[in-house]
């Protein structure tokens, strides 16, 4: 069985660090204390990681090509979860929020 490429593992690790540290997409989430809300609902945190990994793209060499985009889409979901008045643009496509 093959392992995930090192670059993919690094992107996921950094994403998890930013989420847990409260520093994910600071400009979008700077006034949102999202950590307590995400930690009280496992399904909310599950969706954050689903969006990140669904949006994440890897090239033929196993290198991540859009970690920033994947982080931003996940941050948009967090913002909408914490602030119902926030409008995600563009709206999420079904594939972005699919749970595997």
PyMOL commands that set and color helices and strands:
alter all, ss='L'
color gray80, all
select helices_A, chain A and resi 6-21+26-29+35-40+42-55+67-82+94-97
alter helices_A, ss='H'
color red, helices_A
deselect
rebuild
show_as cartoon
